[in-house]
């Protein structure tokens, strides 16, 4: 049978309130009484009730994390940064995956509130504005990590998407490419980072007096890549493009496969690069040239930003922390 706080108090020959003060470090206790209490806790292997303890200390040392899909490579890498840094500061993570169900995310917010989490991190590529309103209503500080939608009214950690596509386009131009197409994701373009990506690509092209060509995809799946391929296969054969820059690695890989099925080789016939730096970009052949997003660092900085606010009891600043990217030059792009 598990030991109770009464057992500790009896063995240490002190009151229950004295044991509570030692456990929570809430009020001064004489050195001798503290020694006896700690000795009793060790001998009895007493484990404080964390829920009751949090009611006294007003600290649960819990951070809630809501993700849209735990199986997503991007999500798992960000989550690793969140978890490891949280552990360093003695915070535990309560994780939930909504699989894109907005109502489920609302339920998780209420559940986390009942669990007295001290903050919430949202890792997603969908947008749930109702959830953010709900967290404001519950007065729970939160950080949003969303690599797709533009987040203006919340604390977030991201990259400078415009600068990232500018750098990659510059790298292609330096490799001798002048006919570069950018394959963009059409969905919700007025509210997504795609707008900034296209601006960066166009700026780099125009600075070198090159004509930009934006090609739109309806999604990131194999079928979407096939549609893009069908639209541009003749242009590729006519050498209208020497390189294609895709908005995400997964779309670039699907497009490479679709072109291969048409007898078009990468990079011999056309160079292709992506955006993300996911694990898939390393194992596909040819290995994919890409913009590497610092997923782990994004998660690590997000929870550190949240914990600084929690520990200082200062209101969380609703701004964006931008982290640098890296251009990974691999085999899918050849120099002309």
C-alpha positions as CSV (number, residue, x, y, z in Angstrom):
1,X,0.0,0.0,0.0
2,X,1.4,3.4,-1.0
3,X,2.6,5.7,1.8
4,X,0.6,8.8,2.6
5,X,1.6,12.3,3.8
6,X,0.2,11.2,7.2
7,X,2.8,8.4,7.3
8,X,5.6,10.8,6.5
9,X,4.4,13.3,9.2
10,X,4.2,10.5,11.8
11,X,7.7,9.1,11.1
12,X,9.3,12.5,11.0
13,X,7.4,13.6,14.2
14,X,6.1,16.8,12.5
15,X,2.7,18.1,11.4
16,X,1.2,17.4,8.0
17,X,1.5,21.1,7.2
18,X,5.2,20.9,7.9
19,X,5.6,18.0,5.4
20,X,3.6,20.0,2.9
21,X,5.9,23.0,3.3
22,X,8.9,20.9,2.7
23,X,7.5,19.2,-0.4
24,X,6.3,22.5,-1.9
25,X,9.1,24.7,-0.5
26,X,6.3,27.2,0.3
27,X,7.3,28.4,3.8
28,X,10.4,28.3,6.0
29,X,11.1,25.0,7.9
30,X,13.8,24.4,10.5
31,X,16.8,22.5,9.1
32,X,16.3,19.6,11.5
33,X,12.6,19.3,10.7
34,X,13.4,19.4,7.0
35,X,16.1,16.7,7.4
36,X,13.6,14.4,9.2
37,X,10.9,14.9,6.6
38,X,13.2,14.2,3.7
39,X,14.5,11.1,5.4
40,X,11.0,9.9,6.0
41,X,10.0,10.5,2.4
42,X,13.0,8.5,1.2
43,X,12.5,5.6,3.6
44,X,8.7,5.4,2.9
45,X,9.2,6.0,-0.9
46,X,6.5,8.6,-0.6
47,X,5.2,10.0,-3.9
48,X,3.2,13.3,-3.6
49,X,-0.1,13.6,-5.3
50,X,0.7,15.8,-8.2
51,X,-2.8,17.1,-8.7
52,X,-3.2,18.1,-5.1
53,X,0.3,19.6,-5.1
54,X,-0.5,21.7,-8.2
55,X,-3.5,23.2,-6.3
56,X,-1.1,24.4,-3.6
57,X,1.8,25.5,-5.8
58,X,-0.4,26.8,-8.6
59,X,2.0,24.9,-10.9
60,X,1.3,21.7,-12.8
61,X,4.5,21.6,-14.8
62,X,2.4,20.4,-17.7
63,X,2.4,21.7,-21.3
64,X,-0.3,20.6,-23.6
65,X,0.5,19.9,-27.3
66,X,-2.2,19.6,-29.9
67,X,-1.0,18.2,-33.3
68,X,-3.0,17.6,-36.4
69,X,-1.2,14.3,-37.3
70,X,1.5,12.7,-35.2
71,X,2.5,10.6,-38.2
72,X,3.6,13.6,-40.1
73,X,7.4,13.8,-40.4
74,X,7.4,17.6,-39.9
75,X,5.2,17.3,-36.8
76,X,7.3,14.6,-35.2
77,X,10.5,16.6,-35.7
78,X,9.0,19.7,-34.2
79,X,7.5,17.7,-31.4
80,X,11.0,16.2,-30.5
81,X,12.3,19.8,-30.0
82,X,9.3,20.6,-27.8
83,X,9.6,17.5,-25.7
84,X,13.4,17.5,-25.2
85,X,13.6,21.2,-24.1
86,X,10.5,20.8,-21.9
87,X,12.1,17.9,-20.2
88,X,15.3,20.0,-19.5
89,X,13.1,22.5,-17.6
90,X,11.2,19.7,-15.7
91,X,8.0,20.1,-17.7
92,X,6.0,17.1,-18.9
93,X,4.1,17.0,-22.2
94,X,0.4,16.0,-22.7
95,X,0.1,15.1,-26.3
96,X,-3.0,14.8,-28.4
97,X,-3.6,14.3,-32.2
98,X,-6.7,15.6,-33.8
99,X,-6.1,14.2,-37.3
100,X,-7.5,17.4,-38.8
101,X,-10.8,17.4,-36.8
102,X,-11.4,20.9,-35.7
103,X,-14.0,19.9,-33.1
104,X,-11.7,17.4,-31.6
105,X,-9.1,20.2,-31.1
106,X,-11.7,22.2,-29.2
107,X,-12.4,19.2,-26.9
108,X,-8.6,18.9,-26.3
109,X,-8.4,22.5,-25.3
110,X,-11.1,22.0,-22.6
111,X,-9.4,18.8,-21.5
112,X,-6.1,20.5,-21.1
113,X,-7.7,23.3,-19.2
114,X,-9.2,20.7,-16.7
115,X,-5.7,19.2,-16.4
116,X,-4.4,22.7,-15.5
117,X,-1.7,22.8,-18.2
118,X,0.4,25.9,-17.9
119,X,0.5,26.5,-21.7
120,X,-0.4,24.9,-25.0
121,X,1.6,24.5,-28.3
122,X,-0.3,23.9,-31.5
123,X,1.6,22.1,-34.2
124,X,-0.4,21.9,-37.4
125,X,-0.8,22.7,-41.1
126,X,-4.5,23.4,-40.8
127,X,-6.0,26.6,-39.4
128,X,-8.4,26.6,-36.4
129,X,-9.1,30.2,-35.5
130,X,-11.9,29.1,-33.1
131,X,-9.4,27.1,-31.1
132,X,-7.2,30.2,-30.7
133,X,-10.2,32.3,-29.6
134,X,-11.1,29.5,-27.1
135,X,-7.6,29.5,-25.6
136,X,-7.8,33.3,-25.2
137,X,-11.1,32.8,-23.4
138,X,-9.6,30.1,-21.1
139,X,-6.6,32.4,-20.5
140,X,-4.1,29.7,-21.4
141,X,-0.9,31.0,-23.1
142,X,-0.2,29.3,-26.4
143,X,2.3,29.2,-29.3
144,X,1.2,28.3,-32.8
145,X,3.6,26.4,-35.2
146,X,2.1,26.3,-38.7
147,X,4.3,25.9,-41.7
148,X,1.4,26.5,-44.2
149,X,-0.9,29.3,-42.9
150,X,0.3,32.8,-42.0
151,X,-0.2,33.5,-38.3
152,X,-0.6,37.1,-37.4
153,X,-2.5,37.3,-34.1
154,X,-0.5,34.8,-32.0
155,X,2.9,33.9,-30.7
156,X,4.6,31.8,-33.3
157,X,8.0,30.4,-34.5
158,X,8.6,30.2,-38.2
159,X,11.1,30.9,-41.0
160,X,11.2,33.8,-43.4
161,X,9.6,32.0,-46.4
162,X,10.2,34.9,-48.8
163,X,13.9,34.9,-48.0
164,X,14.1,31.1,-48.2
165,X,12.7,30.9,-51.7
166,X,14.8,33.8,-52.8
167,X,18.0,32.0,-51.6
168,X,17.1,28.8,-53.4
169,X,16.2,30.5,-56.6
170,X,19.5,32.4,-56.4
171,X,21.3,29.1,-55.9
172,X,19.6,27.7,-59.1
173,X,20.6,30.8,-61.1
174,X,24.2,30.5,-59.8
175,X,24.1,26.9,-61.1
176,X,23.4,28.3,-64.6
177,X,19.6,27.9,-64.7
178,X,17.6,30.7,-66.3
179,X,14.4,28.9,-67.1
180,X,13.1,28.1,-63.6
181,X,9.5,27.3,-62.8
182,X,8.0,27.5,-59.3
183,X,5.4,24.9,-58.5
184,X,3.1,26.5,-55.9
185,X,0.2,25.2,-53.8
186,X,-3.0,27.0,-54.8
187,X,-5.1,26.3,-51.7
188,X,-6.0,29.4,-49.6
189,X,-3.2,31.4,-51.2
190,X,-4.5,34.7,-49.7
191,X,-3.9,33.3,-46.2
192,X,-0.8,31.1,-46.5
193,X,2.9,31.4,-46.6
194,X,2.7,30.5,-50.3
195,X,2.3,34.2,-51.1
196,X,5.7,35.0,-49.5
197,X,7.4,32.0,-51.2
198,X,6.2,33.2,-54.6
199,X,7.4,36.8,-53.8
200,X,10.9,35.5,-53.0
201,X,11.1,33.4,-56.1
202,X,9.9,36.3,-58.3
203,X,12.2,38.8,-56.7
204,X,15.3,36.6,-57.3
205,X,14.3,36.0,-61.0
206,X,13.6,39.6,-61.8
207,X,16.8,40.8,-60.2
208,X,18.6,38.7,-62.8
209,X,16.3,39.9,-65.6
210,X,14.7,36.4,-65.8
211,X,11.0,35.8,-66.4
212,X,9.2,34.0,-63.6
213,X,6.8,31.1,-64.3
214,X,4.5,30.0,-61.5
215,X,2.8,26.6,-61.9
216,X,-0.1,25.8,-59.6
217,X,-0.8,22.5,-57.9
218,X,-4.1,21.7,-56.3
219,X,-2.4,19.6,-53.6
220,X,0.6,17.6,-52.5
221,X,-0.5,14.1,-53.4
222,X,0.6,11.8,-56.2
223,X,-2.5,12.6,-58.2
224,X,-1.8,16.3,-57.9
225,X,1.8,15.8,-59.1
226,X,0.4,13.8,-62.1
227,X,-1.8,16.7,-63.0
228,X,1.1,19.2,-62.9
229,X,3.2,16.8,-64.9
230,X,0.5,16.5,-67.6
231,X,0.3,20.3,-67.8
232,X,4.1,20.9,-68.2
233,X,5.5,17.7,-69.8
234,X,5.4,19.2,-73.3
235,X,7.1,22.4,-72.0
236,X,9.8,20.3,-70.4
237,X,10.4,18.4,-73.6
238,X,10.6,21.7,-75.5
239,X,13.1,22.9,-72.9
240,X,10.9,25.8,-71.6
241,X,12.2,24.8,-68.1
242,X,15.6,23.6,-67.0
243,X,14.6,23.5,-63.3
244,X,11.5,23.2,-61.2
245,X,11.4,24.5,-57.7
246,X,8.5,22.8,-55.7
247,X,6.8,24.3,-52.7
248,X,7.3,21.2,-50.5
249,X,9.6,18.1,-50.7
250,X,6.8,15.6,-51.0
251,X,5.4,17.4,-54.1
252,X,8.9,17.5,-55.6
253,X,9.3,13.7,-55.0
254,X,5.9,12.8,-56.5
255,X,6.7,15.0,-59.5
256,X,10.1,13.3,-60.0
257,X,8.4,9.9,-60.0
258,X,5.7,11.1,-62.5
259,X,8.4,12.5,-64.8
260,X,10.4,9.3,-64.6
261,X,7.4,7.4,-65.8
262,X,7.3,9.6,-68.8
263,X,11.0,8.9,-69.6
264,X,12.1,12.3,-68.3
265,X,15.2,12.0,-66.1
266,X,16.2,14.1,-63.1
267,X,18.6,15.9,-63.3
268,X,19.8,14.9,-66.8
269,X,16.7,16.3,-68.5
270,X,15.4,18.7,-65.8
271,X,16.6,19.7,-62.3
272,X,14.2,19.6,-59.4
273,X,14.4,21.0,-55.9
274,X,12.1,21.1,-52.9
275,X,11.3,22.8,-49.6
276,X,11.5,21.4,-46.1
277,X,14.5,19.2,-45.8
278,X,12.4,16.2,-44.6
279,X,13.9,12.7,-44.2
280,X,12.4,11.7,-47.5
281,X,14.6,14.2,-49.3
282,X,17.7,12.2,-48.2
283,X,16.5,8.8,-49.2
284,X,14.9,9.5,-52.6
285,X,17.2,9.0,-55.6
286,X,18.5,11.2,-56.9
287,X,18.8,12.9,-53.4
288,X,16.7,16.1,-53.4
289,X,18.2,19.6,-53.4
290,X,16.0,21.5,-50.9
291,X,15.5,24.3,-48.4
292,X,16.1,22.8,-45.0
293,X,13.6,24.1,-42.4
294,X,14.9,23.8,-38.8
295,X,12.0,21.8,-37.5
296,X,13.6,20.6,-34.3
297,X,14.8,24.2,-33.5
298,X,11.3,25.6,-34.2
299,X,9.9,23.2,-31.5
300,X,12.7,24.0,-29.1
301,X,12.4,27.8,-29.5
302,X,8.6,27.6,-29.2
303,X,8.5,25.8,-25.9
304,X,11.3,28.0,-24.5
305,X,9.3,31.1,-25.5
306,X,6.3,29.7,-23.8
307,X,8.1,28.7,-20.6
308,X,9.8,32.0,-20.2
309,X,6.3,33.6,-20.2
310,X,5.0,31.0,-17.8
311,X,7.9,31.2,-15.4
312,X,8.1,35.0,-15.4
313,X,4.3,35.3,-15.2
314,X,4.5,37.9,-18.0
315,X,2.0,38.0,-20.8
316,X,3.2,36.0,-23.8
317,X,4.3,38.4,-26.6
318,X,2.3,37.8,-29.8
319,X,5.1,38.0,-32.3
320,X,6.9,35.8,-34.7
321,X,10.4,34.4,-34.1
322,X,12.2,33.8,-37.4
323,X,14.8,31.1,-37.6
324,X,17.4,30.7,-40.4
325,X,17.2,28.0,-43.1
326,X,19.9,26.1,-45.0
327,X,20.2,25.3,-48.7
328,X,21.0,21.6,-49.1
329,X,22.7,21.1,-52.5
330,X,22.2,17.5,-53.6
331,X,22.0,15.4,-56.8
332,X,18.6,16.5,-58.2
333,X,20.1,19.7,-59.5
334,X,22.8,19.8,-62.1
335,X,25.0,22.8,-63.1
336,X,24.5,24.0,-66.7
